[in-house]
Amino acid sequence: MASAVRGKIVSVFKLHGLSLKTEATKFLTEVLSPLTEVELEDWLDKIVEGVQKQPLSSSLVDREIAEQAVQECSQSSEDDSDKAFTIIDAFSVPRFTFNPDRKKFLPSSGCVALHSNNANAKPEVFRERYNILYQRTMRHELFSPVAEGANQNQVAEKFALKPVEFLLGSTAKLGQLIVLGMMTQIKEGKYFLEDPTGVVELNLRQATFHTGLYTENCFVLAEGAYEDGIFHVKALGFPPAEPGQVTRNHFGNINFFGGPSSTSPKASAKLKAIERENHDAMFVILSDVWLDQPRVMEKLRALFSGYSAAPPALFILCGNFTSEPHGPHHYHTLKESFQAFAKLVAEFPPLIENSRFVFVPGTQDPGQGNILPRPPIPSLFTSAITAKIPLSIFTTNPCRIQYCTQEIIVLREDLINKMCRNSTNLPSDLKDIPVQLMKTVLAQAHLCPIPPYVRPIYWTQDHSLRVYPVPDLMILADKYDPYT
């Protein structure tokens, strides 16, 4: 049994380009021998990840490094596995960078300034988006390399991606090409396709657009022919999306989502058990909760009265929290509105004792600039609520919620309006717009795939808007007809 475990340990480390010293192999064999086969694989993934986080001088791992990795894994398993409810603000989302050479995501080290003075911060945003979409596309069955021994029919179904420099380096006419790149307007009225290797002008007159809303700065798969320095596009589509479970199967138990645990909560047996025991847990989600309107407060009273008999686990309240800008009296009105809301909830003790209240700011709510991610509403206005409702949380826009193994992203943004206004191919059937929007968001792996001049973002915080891996639920609070 021990020899089989030893062989498994050595082979897993070799797969990651690492080799173990004899003492390290002996130590890991002793520690991991009592585990079942499934537990062994899970722990090996964690230990290898812990080893790679350490500053290694060579690929040879000694006992000291192995012991540190095991200790870190043990502490994270004990401390964090029972954290069932976590609200994660946008500025706490972990930042991972995809390394094309090692074909894996590596955590970014060091503190990142909100307002970067580095000129490379902006292009790095789009370069990182490209790397994520490129590696995901290359793993798709239509683009993955052909396996040896595959039959001819399988070979015919494969497609090859070409970089922009392949087009620019040719003087002859090239046909039937597929290129992954970002649509840009370097010159007004003319679209270009850009990737890390270069830029080529597009001719979209004969292009067929597949499902989705195509805006400037979105990434597309362009199929067509190259001639005389122009790429004549025949069809335009988005990079294929993939389920979150497929992403996790490929990259292991990395916690992309955020929260206290260093590993994904999806792998926690304790959280799965808690989730099964609380299968009746309920969330109530409201948007544009205008607390300055008496009619809204009456409806909230009726709502809370009905739910007080069976308190939900969570109320998610999205702004704007006032119906209109009140000019110089806006801040005073908002503060009074929050005080009135706190008094209202205080009338229902079961809700205060059992329900969490999460407040996500809107565009008109107080905060620094209309830039994503948006910080929480300042405590100057919210102190009345936090004093009377201990389980209230004022968080960022967007924010993330981890409930047991479930991953939820909340965004308050008039996204459909902005996407449609800036789309190059607005669909004729408006009923399809929600489908088109979700196709776009999932394909782009980003909550807000529109040009920065339409919706500014902090360059160094772009990772907090990623939808990768795909979460269990996305709540897009939008001024639009409800859709699911």
HELIX and SHEET records of a PDB file:
HELIX    1   1 ALA A    2  LEU A   15  1                                  14    
HELIX    2   2 THR A   22  LEU A   32  1                                  11    
HELIX    3   3 GLU A   37  LYS A   53  1                                  17    
HELIX    4   4 ARG A   63  ASP A   80  1                                  18    
HELIX    5   5 ALA A   90  SER A   92  5                                   3    
HELIX    6   6 ALA A  121  ARG A  139  1                                  19    
HELIX    7   7 GLN A  152  ALA A  156  1                                   5    
HELIX    8   8 VAL A  164  LEU A  168  1                                   5    
HELIX    9   9 GLY A  244  PHE A  251  1                                   8    
HELIX   10  10 PRO A  265  ALA A  267  5                                   3    
HELIX   11  11 ALA A  269  GLU A  277  1                                   9    
HELIX   12  12 PRO A  294  TYR A  307  1                                  14    
HELIX   13  13 GLY A  327  HIS A  329  5                                   3    
HELIX   14  14 HIS A  330  ALA A  346  1                                  17    
HELIX   15  15 PRO A  349  ASN A  354  1                                   6    
HELIX   16  16 SER A  379  LYS A  388  1                                  10    
HELIX   17  17 LEU A  415  ARG A  421  1                                   7    
HELIX   18  18 LEU A  430  ASP A  432  5                                   3    
HELIX   19  19 ILE A  433  GLN A  444  1                                  12    
HELIX   20  20 TRP A  459  LEU A  465  5                                   7    
SHEET    1   A 2 SER A  19  LEU A  20  0                                        
SHEET    2   A 2 LEU A  60  VAL A  61  1                                        
SHEET    1   B 4 PHE A  85  ASP A  89  0                                        
SHEET    2   B 4 CYS A 399  TYR A 403 -1                                        
SHEET    3   B 4 GLN A 406  ARG A 412 -1                                        
SHEET    4   B 4 LEU A 473  ALA A 477  1                                        
SHEET    1   C 2 PHE A  96  ASN A  99  0                                        
SHEET    2   C 2 LYS A 104  PRO A 107 -1                                        
SHEET    1   D 6 THR A 208  PHE A 209  0                                        
SHEET    2   D 6 ILE A 230  GLY A 237  1                                        
SHEET    3   D 6 GLY A 198  ASN A 203  1                                        
SHEET    4   D 6 LYS A 190  ASP A 195 -1                                        
SHEET    5   D 6 LEU A 174  LYS A 187 -1                                        
SHEET    6   D 6 PHE A 219  GLU A 227 -1                                        
SHEET    1   E 4 PHE A 283  LEU A 286  0                                        
SHEET    2   E 4 LEU A 314  CYS A 318  1                                        
SHEET    3   E 4 ARG A 356  VAL A 360  1                                        
SHEET    4   E 4 SER A 392  PHE A 394  1                                        
END                                                                             
